Amino acid sequence: MAENTPLRIHHLRPAPGANKSKVRKGRGEASKGKTAGRGTKGTRARNKVPLGFEGGQVPLQRRLPKMKGFSNALFKTTYQVVNLDKLSELFPEGGDVTVETLVAKGAVRKRQLVKVLGTGDISVALNVQAHAFSASAKEKITAAGGSVSEL
């Protein structure tokens, strides 16, 4: 390489003597022959073991059930929960409470269903809009002078 030419990545080469030749295992006693890194005796010293083989124990894919029965777990509706004490903390002056305002205040995540539960007390009138309410939450909100509407 000339002295004024810049160094380029595709010109880089290992230093002389830095490249070692690959170890040829199992090619006789002079190198890494004999057991060739497989230890002594045993299954894996002599042949390959199939993927998922558990040493004679019944494998996982045979222990698990194979498509039996029916489950409604896929159709379950999950709600994000907001308690009344959290609502009174976020809205101390009262007013309208919607899913969007709860998302803006960081109480729930967007694009998910919201359920209001009745843990805690509420003293201000709130107009709450949510996807679901517990019976005690409805009772406490209306007793405080607010209103409840399900989306």
DSSP file with accessible surface (Angstrom, degrees, kcal/mol):
  #  RESIDUE AA STRUCTURE BP1 BP2  ACC     N-H-->O    O-->H-N    N-H-->O    O-->H-N    TCO  KAPPA ALPHA  PHI   PSI    X-CA   Y-CA   Z-CA
    1    1 A M              0   0  154      0, 0.0     6,-0.0     0, 0.0     2,-0.0   0.000 360.0 360.0 360.0 136.0    0.0    0.0    0.0
    2    2 A A        -     0   0   68      1,-0.1     3,-0.5     4,-0.1     0, 0.0  -0.301 360.0-117.5 -70.2 160.3    1.3    3.5   -0.9
    3    3 A E  S    S+     0   0  191      1,-0.2    -1,-0.1    -2,-0.0     0, 0.0   0.798 108.4  46.8 -74.0 -27.5    2.0    5.9    2.0
    4    4 A N  S    S+     0   0  161      2,-0.1    -1,-0.2     0, 0.0    -2,-0.0   0.604  86.5 101.8 -92.4 -11.2   -0.6    8.5    1.0
    5    5 A T  S    S-     0   0   71     -3,-0.5     3,-0.1     1,-0.1     2,-0.0  -0.526  77.4-113.4 -76.1 140.5   -3.6    6.3    0.3
    6    6 A P        -     0   0   75      0, 0.0     2,-0.3     0, 0.0    -1,-0.1  -0.327  32.8 -99.1 -70.9 157.4   -6.2    6.1    3.0
    7    7 A L        -     0   0  126     -6,-0.0     2,-0.4     3,-0.0     3,-0.1  -0.578  42.2-165.4 -76.6 128.3   -6.8    3.0    5.0
    8    8 A R    >   -     0   0  124     -2,-0.3     3,-1.6     1,-0.1     4,-0.5  -0.926  26.5-128.6-120.1 148.3   -9.8    1.1    3.8
    9    9 A I  G >  S+     0   0  149     -2,-0.4     3,-1.4     1,-0.3    -1,-0.1   0.881 108.3  56.1 -62.4 -37.6  -11.6   -1.7    5.5
   10   10 A H  G 3  S+     0   0  124      1,-0.3    -1,-0.3    -3,-0.1    -3,-0.0   0.569 102.6  58.1 -75.8  -4.4  -11.4   -4.1    2.5
   11   11 A H  G <  S+     0   0   87     -3,-1.6    -1,-0.3     2,-0.0    -2,-0.2   0.551  80.6 111.3 -93.4 -10.8   -7.7   -3.7    2.5
   12   12 A L    <   +     0   0   97     -3,-1.4    -3,-0.0    -4,-0.5    -5,-0.0  -0.414  42.3 176.5 -68.7 137.9   -7.3   -5.0    6.1
   13   13 A R        -     0   0  199     -2,-0.1    -2,-0.0     3,-0.0    -3,-0.0  -0.972  35.5 -96.3-134.9 152.7   -5.6   -8.4    6.5
   14   14 A P        -     0   0   75      0, 0.0     3,-0.1     0, 0.0     5,-0.1  -0.305  51.7 -93.3 -64.4 154.1   -4.6  -10.4    9.6
   15   15 A A    >   -     0   0   67      1,-0.1     3,-2.3     2,-0.1     4,-0.4  -0.301  55.4 -83.3 -64.1 151.7   -1.0  -10.0   10.7
   16   16 A P  T 3  S+     0   0  135      0, 0.0    -1,-0.1     0, 0.0    -3,-0.0  -0.346 118.8  17.6 -59.5 131.6    1.3  -12.7    9.4
   17   17 A G  T 3  S+     0   0   81     -3,-0.1    -2,-0.1     2,-0.1     0, 0.0   0.383  95.7 105.6  88.4  -4.5    1.1  -15.8   11.5
   18   18 A A    <   +     0   0   61     -3,-2.3     2,-0.6     2,-0.0    -3,-0.1   0.769  58.8  83.7 -79.9 -25.4   -2.2  -14.8   13.1
   19   19 A N        -     0   0  127     -4,-0.4     2,-0.4    -5,-0.1    -2,-0.1  -0.705  65.3-163.9 -82.7 119.9   -4.2  -17.3   11.0
   20   20 A K        -     0   0  196     -2,-0.6     2,-0.1     1,-0.0     3,-0.1  -0.806  23.0-113.4-100.1 147.0   -4.2  -20.7   12.6
   21   21 A S        -     0   0  115     -2,-0.4     3,-0.0     1,-0.1    -1,-0.0  -0.454  43.2 -91.8 -76.6 151.4   -5.3  -23.7   10.7
   22   22 A K        -     0   0  183     -2,-0.1     2,-0.4     1,-0.1    -1,-0.1  -0.322  39.3-111.8 -65.8 139.6   -8.5  -25.5   11.8
   23   23 A V        -     0   0   82     -3,-0.1     2,-1.0     1,-0.1    -1,-0.1  -0.615  24.7-146.4 -74.1 125.1   -8.1  -28.3   14.3
   24   24 A R    >   -     0   0  162     -2,-0.4     3,-0.6     3,-0.1     8,-0.3  -0.787  20.6-156.6 -96.4  96.6   -9.0  -31.6   12.6
   25   25 A K  T 3   +     0   0  113     -2,-1.0     8,-0.2     1,-0.2     9,-0.1  -0.394  66.7  20.1 -75.0 151.7  -10.7  -33.6   15.3
   26   26 A G  T 3  S+     0   0   37      6,-2.5    -1,-0.2     2,-0.2     7,-0.2   0.806  83.8 120.8  68.3  29.8  -10.8  -37.3   15.3
   27   27 A R  S <  S-     0   0  161     -3,-0.6     3,-0.2     1,-0.4     6,-0.2  -0.126  80.0 -59.5-117.2  34.0   -8.0  -37.8   12.8
   28   28 A G    >   -     0   0   37      1,-0.1     3,-0.9     4,-0.1    -1,-0.4  -0.292  63.0 -68.1 113.9 166.6   -5.6  -39.9   14.9
   29   29 A E  T 3  S+     0   0  141      1,-0.2     4,-0.2     4,-0.2    -1,-0.1   0.694 113.0  73.4 -67.7 -22.9   -3.6  -39.8   18.1
   30   30 A A  T 3  S+     0   0  112     -3,-0.2    -1,-0.2     2,-0.1    -2,-0.1   0.845 110.6  15.3 -68.0 -31.5   -1.2  -37.1   17.1
   31   31 A S  S <  S-     0   0   67     -3,-0.9     2,-1.5    -7,-0.1    -6,-0.1   0.088 129.9 -37.9-111.3-134.4   -3.7  -34.2   17.3
   32   32 A K  S    S+     0   0  128     -8,-0.3    -6,-2.5     2,-0.1    -3,-0.1  -0.465  94.9 134.8 -90.0  63.5   -7.1  -34.2   19.0
   33   33 A G    >   +     0   0    8     -2,-1.5     3,-2.5    -5,-0.3     4,-0.3   0.250  38.3  49.5 -86.9-144.9   -7.8  -37.7   17.9
   34   34 A K  T 3  S+     0   0  154      1,-0.3    -6,-0.1     2,-0.1    -2,-0.1  -0.215 128.1   9.5  49.1-105.7   -9.2  -40.5   20.0
   35   35 A T  T >  S-     0   0   53     -2,-0.1     3,-1.4     1,-0.1    -1,-0.3   0.697  86.8-148.7 -81.7 -17.3  -12.3  -39.1   21.7
   36   36 A A  T <   -     0   0   20     -3,-2.5    -2,-0.1     1,-0.3   -11,-0.1   0.876  69.0 -50.1  55.5  42.6  -12.3  -35.9   19.7
   37   37 A G  T 3  S+     0   0   66     -4,-0.3    -1,-0.3     1,-0.1     3,-0.1   0.623 117.5 107.2  78.2  10.8  -13.8  -33.7   22.4
   38   38 A R  S <  S-     0   0  130     -3,-1.4    -2,-0.1     1,-0.3    -1,-0.1   0.306  75.6-130.5-104.0   8.4  -16.7  -36.1   23.1
   39   39 A G        -     0   0   42      6,-0.1     2,-0.5     5,-0.0    -1,-0.3  -0.326  45.5 -46.2  75.2-161.6  -15.5  -37.5   26.5
   40   40 A T  S    S-     0   0  117     -3,-0.1     5,-0.1    -2,-0.0    -1,-0.0  -0.937  93.1 -36.7-115.2 134.2  -15.4  -41.2   27.1
   41   41 A K  S    S+     0   0  149     -2,-0.5     4,-0.3     4,-0.1     3,-0.1   0.086  80.5 109.3  52.5-166.5  -18.2  -43.6   26.3
   42   42 A G  S >> S-     0   0   45      1,-0.1     4,-0.9     2,-0.1     3,-0.7   0.041  83.0 -72.1  84.2 163.5  -21.8  -42.7   26.7
   43   43 A T  H >> S+     0   0   88      1,-0.2     4,-2.3     2,-0.2     3,-1.0   0.924 128.4  49.6 -60.4 -48.2  -24.5  -42.1   24.1
   44   44 A R  H 34 S+     0   0  194      1,-0.3    -1,-0.2     2,-0.2    -2,-0.1   0.645 104.7  60.0 -74.9  -9.9  -23.3  -38.8   22.9
   45   45 A A  H <4 S+     0   0   25     -3,-0.7    -1,-0.3    -4,-0.3    -2,-0.2   0.777 115.5  32.9 -80.0 -25.2  -19.7  -40.1   22.4
   46   46 A R  H << S-     0   0  175     -3,-1.0     2,-0.3    -4,-0.9    -2,-0.2   0.784 126.4  -3.6-105.5 -34.2  -20.9  -42.7   20.0
   47   47 A N  S  < S-     0   0   93     -4,-2.3    -1,-0.3     0, 0.0     2,-0.2  -0.956  77.6 -81.9-152.8 172.9  -23.8  -41.3   18.0
   48   48 A K        -     0   0  183     -2,-0.3    -3,-0.1    -3,-0.1    -4,-0.0  -0.509  35.2-137.1 -81.5 150.2  -26.1  -38.3   17.7
   49   49 A V        -     0   0   52     -2,-0.2     3,-0.1    -5,-0.1     4,-0.0  -0.899  27.2-111.7-106.7 131.1  -29.1  -37.9   20.0
   50   50 A P    >   -     0   0   91      0, 0.0     3,-2.0     0, 0.0     2,-0.1  -0.256  39.2 -93.7 -62.4 151.1  -32.3  -36.7   18.3
   51   51 A L  T 3  S+     0   0  181      1,-0.3     3,-0.1     3,-0.0     0, 0.0  -0.413 113.4  21.5 -63.7 131.2  -33.6  -33.2   19.2
   52   52 A G  T 3  S+     0   0   39      1,-0.3     2,-0.3    -2,-0.1    -1,-0.3   0.437  85.2 143.8  89.3  -1.4  -36.1  -33.4   22.0
   53   53 A F    <   -     0   0  108     -3,-2.0    -1,-0.3     1,-0.1     5,-0.1  -0.573  31.1-168.6 -74.3 129.9  -34.8  -36.8   23.3
   54   54 A E    >   -     0   0   66      3,-0.5     3,-1.2    -2,-0.3    -1,-0.1  -0.126  52.7 -89.0-114.8  33.7  -34.9  -36.8   27.1
   55   55 A G  T 3  S-     0   0   64      1,-0.3     3,-0.1     2,-0.0    -2,-0.1   0.810  90.1 -45.4  71.2  30.2  -32.9  -39.9   27.9
   56   56 A G  T 3  S+     0   0   64      1,-0.4    -1,-0.3     0, 0.0     2,-0.1   0.194 107.0 125.0  97.5 -19.2  -35.8  -42.4   27.8
   57   57 A Q  S <  S-     0   0  116     -3,-1.2    -3,-0.5     1,-0.1    -1,-0.4  -0.438  81.6 -87.6 -66.9 150.1  -38.2  -40.2   29.8
   58   58 A V        -     0   0   70     -3,-0.1    -1,-0.1     1,-0.1     5,-0.1  -0.451  56.2-116.3 -62.4 122.8  -41.5  -39.6   28.0
   59   59 A P    >>  -     0   0   22      0, 0.0     3,-1.5     0, 0.0     4,-1.4  -0.152  16.8-110.6 -66.4 159.7  -40.8  -36.4   26.0
   60   60 A L  H 3> S+     0   0   86      1,-0.3     4,-1.8    -8,-0.3     3,-0.4   0.881 115.9  58.2 -56.6 -42.6  -42.5  -33.1   26.5
   61   61 A Q  H 34 S+     0   0  135      1,-0.3    -1,-0.3     2,-0.2    -3,-0.0   0.713 111.4  43.1 -67.1 -16.7  -44.4  -33.3   23.2
   62   62 A R  H <4 S+     0   0  182     -3,-1.5    -1,-0.3     1,-0.1    -2,-0.2   0.652 109.3  56.6 -97.4 -18.8  -46.0  -36.6   24.4
   63   63 A R  H  < S+     0   0  119     -4,-1.4    -2,-0.2    -3,-0.4    -3,-0.1   0.795  93.6  80.5 -78.3 -30.2  -46.7  -35.5   27.9
   64   64 A L  S  < S-     0   0  105     -4,-1.8     2,-0.0    -5,-0.2     0, 0.0  -0.503  92.2-101.8 -79.3 148.7  -48.8  -32.5   26.9
   65   65 A P        -     0   0  111      0, 0.0     2,-0.8     0, 0.0    -1,-0.1  -0.332  28.9-128.8 -68.4 151.9  -52.4  -33.1   25.9
   66   66 A K        -     0   0  170      1,-0.1    -5,-0.0    -4,-0.1    -4,-0.0  -0.838  64.1 -55.4-109.4  95.5  -53.2  -33.1   22.2
   67   67 A M  S    S+     0   0  175     -2,-0.8     2,-0.4     1,-0.2    -1,-0.1   0.817  82.4 160.0  48.5  45.8  -56.1  -30.7   21.3
   68   68 A K        -     0   0  179      2,-0.0    -1,-0.2     0, 0.0     0, 0.0  -0.824  44.6  -6.9-100.3 141.4  -58.7  -32.1   23.7
   69   69 A G  S    S-     0   0   81     -2,-0.4     2,-0.4     1,-0.0     0, 0.0  -0.086  78.9 -85.9  78.1-175.8  -61.7  -30.2   24.9
   70   70 A F        -     0   0  163      2,-0.0     2,-0.4     0, 0.0    -1,-0.0  -0.988  31.7-163.2-136.8 141.6  -62.7  -26.6   24.3
   71   71 A S        -     0   0   72     -2,-0.4     3,-0.5     1,-0.1     4,-0.1  -0.988  19.1-156.4-130.0 137.9  -61.8  -23.5   26.2
   72   72 A N    >   +     0   0  110     -2,-0.4     3,-1.5     1,-0.2     4,-0.2   0.305  69.7 106.8 -87.5   7.4  -63.3  -20.1   26.2
   73   73 A A  G >  S+     0   0   69      1,-0.3     3,-1.1     2,-0.2    -1,-0.2   0.822  72.9  58.4 -58.8 -30.8  -60.1  -18.5   27.4
   74   74 A L  G 3  S+     0   0  156     -3,-0.5    -1,-0.3     1,-0.2    -2,-0.1   0.775 106.7  48.1 -68.6 -25.0  -59.5  -17.0   24.0
   75   75 A F  G <  S+     0   0  137     -3,-1.5    -1,-0.2    -4,-0.1    -2,-0.2   0.281  82.0 127.0-100.7   9.8  -62.7  -15.1   24.2
   76   76 A K    <   -     0   0  152     -3,-1.1     2,-0.5    -4,-0.2    -3,-0.0  -0.437  54.7-136.5 -70.6 138.0  -62.2  -13.7   27.6
   77   77 A T        -     0   0   90     -2,-0.1     2,-0.4     2,-0.0    -2,-0.1  -0.856  18.1-162.7 -96.3 128.8  -62.6   -9.9   28.0
   78   78 A T        -     0   0   99     -2,-0.5    35,-0.5    36,-0.0     2,-0.3  -0.929   4.1-160.2-112.9 136.1  -60.0   -8.2   30.1
   79   79 A Y        -     0   0   87     -2,-0.4     2,-0.5    33,-0.1    35,-0.2  -0.814  20.8-123.5-111.5 152.2  -60.4   -4.8   31.6
   80   80 A Q  E     -a  114   0A  27     33,-3.1    35,-2.9    -2,-0.3     2,-0.4  -0.829  38.6-132.0 -88.0 133.7  -58.0   -2.2   32.9
   81   81 A V  E     +a  115   0A  79     -2,-0.5     2,-0.4    33,-0.2    35,-0.2  -0.721  26.6 179.9 -98.6 134.2  -59.1   -1.4   36.4
   82   82 A V  E     -a  116   0A   4     33,-2.3    35,-2.5    -2,-0.4     2,-0.2  -0.996  16.6-150.0-128.5 125.6  -59.5    2.1   37.9
   83   83 A N  E  >  -a  117   0A  45     -2,-0.4     4,-1.8    33,-0.2     3,-0.3  -0.550  24.4-114.4 -91.5 162.4  -60.6    2.4   41.5
   84   84 A L  H  > S+     0   0    0     33,-1.1     4,-2.6    35,-0.5     5,-0.2   0.856 115.0  57.8 -65.5 -35.5  -62.7    5.3   42.9
   85   85 A D  H  > S+     0   0   72     34,-1.8     4,-1.5     1,-0.2    -1,-0.2   0.888 106.8  50.0 -63.8 -32.6  -59.8    6.5   45.1
   86   86 A K  H  > S+     0   0   82     -3,-0.3     4,-2.5    33,-0.3    -2,-0.2   0.906 110.2  50.5 -69.0 -39.3  -57.7    6.9   42.0
   87   87 A L  H  X S+     0   0    0     -4,-1.8     4,-2.6     1,-0.2    -2,-0.2   0.917 110.0  48.7 -65.0 -42.6  -60.4    8.9   40.3
   88   88 A S  H  < S+     0   0   33     -4,-2.6    -1,-0.2     1,-0.2    -2,-0.2   0.834 112.8  49.7 -68.5 -26.6  -60.8   11.2   43.3
   89   89 A E  H  < S+     0   0  134     -4,-1.5    -2,-0.2    -5,-0.2    -1,-0.2   0.899 116.0  40.9 -74.9 -40.6  -57.0   11.7   43.3
   90   90 A L  H  < S+     0   0   30     -4,-2.5    -2,-0.2     1,-0.2    -3,-0.2   0.808 126.2  33.7 -78.0 -30.5  -56.9   12.4   39.5
   91   91 A F    ><  +     0   0   10     -4,-2.6     3,-1.1    -5,-0.2    -1,-0.2  -0.610  65.0 158.4-125.1  71.5  -60.0   14.6   39.4
   92   92 A P  T 3  S+     0   0   83      0, 0.0    -1,-0.1     0, 0.0     3,-0.1   0.782  78.3  49.3 -68.6 -22.6  -60.2   16.5   42.8
   93   93 A E  T 3  S-     0   0  137      1,-0.3    32,-0.2    -3,-0.1     2,-0.1   0.492 107.3-130.8 -94.4  -1.8  -62.4   19.2   41.3
   94   94 A G    <   +     0   0    8     -3,-1.1    -1,-0.3    30,-0.1     2,-0.3  -0.469  49.9 126.3  86.6-163.1  -64.9   16.8   39.7
   95   95 A G  E     -c  126   0B  35     30,-1.8    32,-2.6    -2,-0.1     2,-0.4  -0.728  63.1 -15.7 111.2-160.3  -66.1   17.1   36.1
   96   96 A D  E     -c  127   0B 108     -2,-0.3     2,-0.5    30,-0.2    32,-0.2  -0.700  50.6-165.8 -89.6 134.8  -66.2   14.7   33.2
   97   97 A V  E     +c  128   0B   0     30,-2.9    32,-2.9    -2,-0.4     2,-0.3  -0.973  17.5 164.0-121.3 114.8  -64.1   11.5   33.2
   98   98 A T     >  -     0   0   27     -2,-0.5     4,-2.0    30,-0.2     5,-0.2  -0.751  52.4-104.0-120.1 173.0  -63.7    9.7   29.9
   99   99 A V  H  > S+     0   0   13     -2,-0.3     4,-2.4     1,-0.2     5,-0.2   0.898 121.5  55.0 -62.7 -38.3  -61.3    7.0   28.8
  100  100 A E  H  > S+     0   0  138      1,-0.2     4,-2.4     2,-0.2    -1,-0.2   0.904 107.7  47.8 -63.7 -41.5  -59.4    9.6   26.8
  101  101 A T  H  > S+     0   0   47      2,-0.2     4,-1.9     1,-0.2    -1,-0.2   0.885 111.2  51.6 -68.7 -34.4  -58.9   11.8   29.9
  102  102 A L  H  <>S+     0   0    1     -4,-2.0     5,-2.4     2,-0.2     6,-0.8   0.890 110.6  48.4 -66.7 -37.9  -57.7    8.7   31.9
  103  103 A V  H ><5S+     0   0   44     -4,-2.4     3,-1.1     1,-0.2    -2,-0.2   0.924 110.0  52.1 -65.6 -42.8  -55.2    7.9   29.1
  104  104 A A  H 3<5S+     0   0   89     -4,-2.4    -2,-0.2     1,-0.3    -1,-0.2   0.867 110.7  47.7 -63.3 -33.9  -54.0   11.5   29.1
  105  105 A K  T 3<5S-     0   0  101     -4,-1.9    -1,-0.3    -5,-0.1    -2,-0.2   0.487 116.2-115.6 -86.5  -3.6  -53.5   11.4   32.9
  106  106 A G  T < 5S+     0   0   63     -3,-1.1    -3,-0.2    -4,-0.4    -2,-0.1   0.655  80.4 122.1  84.2  15.9  -51.6    8.0   32.7
  107  107 A A  S   <S+     0   0   28     -5,-2.4     2,-0.3    -6,-0.2    -4,-0.2   0.821  78.9  12.9 -80.3 -31.4  -54.2    6.0   34.6
  108  108 A V  S    S-     0   0   11     -6,-0.8     2,-0.3    -9,-0.2    -2,-0.2  -0.903  80.5-104.6-137.6 167.3  -54.8    3.5   31.8
  109  109 A R    >   -     0   0  166     -2,-0.3     3,-0.6     4,-0.1   -29,-0.1  -0.667  43.0-104.5 -91.5 152.3  -53.4    2.5   28.4
  110  110 A K  T 3  S+     0   0  131     -2,-0.3     3,-0.1     1,-0.2    -1,-0.1  -0.316  97.2  26.8 -76.1 159.0  -55.0    3.5   25.2
  111  111 A R  T 3  S+     0   0  216      1,-0.2     2,-0.3    -2,-0.0    -1,-0.2   0.798  98.5 106.9  61.0  33.3  -57.1    1.2   23.0
  112  112 A Q  S <  S-     0   0   88     -3,-0.6    -1,-0.2   -32,-0.0     2,-0.1  -0.981  75.8 -98.8-136.5 155.2  -58.1   -1.1   26.0
  113  113 A L        -     0   0   65    -35,-0.5   -33,-3.1    -2,-0.3     2,-0.4  -0.425  35.2-149.4 -73.7 144.6  -61.3   -1.6   27.9
  114  114 A V  E     -a   80   0A   0    -35,-0.2    18,-1.4    -2,-0.1    17,-1.2  -0.945  11.2-170.7-120.5 134.5  -61.7    0.3   31.2
  115  115 A K  E     -ab  81 132A  67    -35,-2.9   -33,-2.3    -2,-0.4     2,-0.5  -0.985  14.8-143.6-123.7 133.6  -63.7   -0.9   34.2
  116  116 A V  E     -ab  82 133A   1     16,-2.4    18,-2.2    -2,-0.4     2,-0.3  -0.852  18.3-164.5 -98.3 126.4  -64.3    1.3   37.3
  117  117 A L  E     -a   83   0A  47    -35,-2.5   -33,-1.1    -2,-0.5    15,-0.0  -0.747  24.5-121.5-110.2 160.7  -64.3   -0.5   40.6
  118  118 A G        +     0   0    8     -2,-0.3     2,-0.3   -35,-0.2   -35,-0.1   0.143  59.7 133.0 -93.3  21.3  -65.6    0.8   44.0
  119  119 A T        +     0   0   81    -37,-0.1   -34,-1.8     2,-0.0   -35,-0.5  -0.571  65.6  10.7 -72.9 129.2  -62.5    0.6   46.1
  120  120 A G  S    S-     0   0   24     -2,-0.3     2,-0.3   -36,-0.2   -36,-0.1  -0.317  90.7 -76.4  95.8 176.7  -62.2    3.9   48.1
  121  121 A D        -     0   0  129     -2,-0.1     2,-0.4   -37,-0.1   -33,-0.2  -0.829  30.3-155.5-116.2 156.9  -64.5    6.8   48.6
  122  122 A I        +     0   0   21     -2,-0.3   -37,-0.1     1,-0.1   -38,-0.0  -0.993  15.0 173.4-133.1 136.6  -65.5    9.7   46.3
  123  123 A S        +     0   0  108     -2,-0.4     2,-0.2   -31,-0.0    -1,-0.1   0.588  59.2  73.5-117.5 -17.4  -66.7   13.1   47.5
  124  124 A V  S    S-     0   0   33    -33,-0.1     2,-0.6     1,-0.0    22,-0.2  -0.653  87.3-103.3-100.7 157.4  -66.9   15.2   44.3
  125  125 A A        -     0   0   48     -2,-0.2   -30,-1.8   -32,-0.2     2,-0.4  -0.681  43.6-177.9 -81.5 119.7  -69.5   14.8   41.5
  126  126 A L  E     -c   95   0B   1     -2,-0.6    21,-1.7    15,-0.3     2,-0.9  -0.956  26.5-148.4-120.8 137.3  -68.0   13.0   38.5
  127  127 A N  E     -cd  96 147B  66    -32,-2.6   -30,-2.9    -2,-0.4     2,-0.4  -0.867  31.9-166.7 -99.7  97.8  -69.6   12.2   35.2
  128  128 A V  E     -cd  97 148B   1     19,-2.5    21,-2.1    -2,-0.9     2,-0.5  -0.742  17.3-173.2 -99.8 130.8  -67.8    8.9   34.4
  129  129 A Q  E     + d   0 149B  80    -32,-2.9     2,-0.3    -2,-0.4    21,-0.2  -0.989  26.8 139.3-118.1 120.5  -67.8    7.2   31.0
  130  130 A A  E     - d   0 150B   0     19,-1.5    21,-2.3    -2,-0.5   -15,-0.1  -0.914  60.7-106.6-149.6 174.7  -66.2    3.7   30.9
  131  131 A H  S    S+     0   0   52    -17,-1.2     2,-0.3    -2,-0.3   -16,-0.2   0.776  98.2   4.3 -79.8 -27.6  -66.8    0.3   29.4
  132  132 A A  E     -b  115   0A  13    -18,-1.4   -16,-2.4    17,-0.1     2,-0.3  -0.993  59.9-162.8-155.8 155.4  -67.9   -1.3   32.6
  133  133 A F  E     -b  116   0A  17     -2,-0.3   -16,-0.2   -18,-0.2     2,-0.2  -0.989  21.5-124.2-136.9 147.5  -68.7   -0.5   36.3
  134  134 A S     >  -     0   0   25    -18,-2.2     4,-2.2    -2,-0.3     5,-0.2  -0.532  32.9-113.1 -83.0 160.8  -69.0   -2.6   39.4
  135  135 A A  H  > S+     0   0   80      1,-0.2     4,-2.3     2,-0.2     5,-0.2   0.911 117.3  50.3 -62.8 -41.0  -72.3   -2.2   41.3
  136  136 A S  H  > S+     0   0   55      1,-0.2     4,-2.5     2,-0.2    -1,-0.2   0.873 108.8  52.5 -68.3 -33.1  -70.6   -0.5   44.3
  137  137 A A  H  > S+     0   0    0    -21,-0.2     4,-2.5     2,-0.2     5,-0.2   0.938 109.9  47.9 -67.1 -44.5  -68.8    2.0   42.0
  138  138 A K  H  X S+     0   0   85     -4,-2.2     4,-2.3     1,-0.2     5,-0.3   0.932 112.9  49.5 -58.4 -45.6  -72.1    2.9   40.4
  139  139 A E  H  X S+     0   0  139     -4,-2.3     4,-2.1     1,-0.2    -2,-0.2   0.925 113.1  44.9 -61.2 -46.7  -73.7    3.3   43.8
  140  140 A K  H  X S+     0   0   68     -4,-2.5     4,-1.5     2,-0.2    -1,-0.2   0.881 112.6  50.8 -69.3 -36.8  -70.9    5.5   45.2
  141  141 A I  H  <>S+     0   0    1     -4,-2.5     5,-2.5     2,-0.2   -15,-0.3   0.939 113.8  44.0 -67.7 -44.4  -70.6    7.8   42.1
  142  142 A T  H ><5S+     0   0   81     -4,-2.3     3,-1.2    -5,-0.2    -2,-0.2   0.868 110.5  55.9 -69.8 -31.3  -74.4    8.5   42.0
  143  143 A A  H 3<5S+     0   0   86     -4,-2.1    -1,-0.2    -5,-0.3    -2,-0.2   0.835 104.3  54.2 -68.1 -28.5  -74.5    9.0   45.8
  144  144 A A  T 3<5S-     0   0   27     -4,-1.5    -1,-0.3    -3,-0.2    -2,-0.2   0.461 128.1 -99.2 -83.9  -0.2  -71.8   11.7   45.4
  145  145 A G  T < 5S+     0   0   56     -3,-1.2    -3,-0.2     1,-0.3   -20,-0.1   0.552  85.1 119.1  97.1  10.1  -74.0   13.5   42.8
  146  146 A G      < -     0   0   13     -5,-2.5     2,-0.3    -6,-0.2    -1,-0.3  -0.255  54.8-122.4 -97.5-173.7  -72.3   12.2   39.7
  147  147 A S  E     -d  127   0B  55    -21,-1.7   -19,-2.5    -2,-0.1     2,-0.4  -0.945  10.3-146.4-133.0 158.1  -73.5   10.2   36.7
  148  148 A V  E     +d  128   0B  40     -2,-0.3     2,-0.4   -21,-0.2   -19,-0.2  -0.968  16.3 174.6-126.0 131.3  -72.5    6.9   35.1
  149  149 A S  E     -d  129   0B  49    -21,-2.1   -19,-1.5    -2,-0.4     2,-0.3  -0.973  20.6-142.0-139.5 130.2  -72.6    5.9   31.4
  150  150 A E  E      d  130   0B 107     -2,-0.4   -19,-0.2   -21,-0.2   -18,-0.1  -0.669 360.0 360.0 -89.6 140.5  -71.3    2.8   29.9
  151  151 A L              0   0  112    -21,-2.3    -1,-0.0    -2,-0.3   -22,-0.0  -0.542 360.0 360.0 -85.6 360.0  -69.7    2.9   26.4
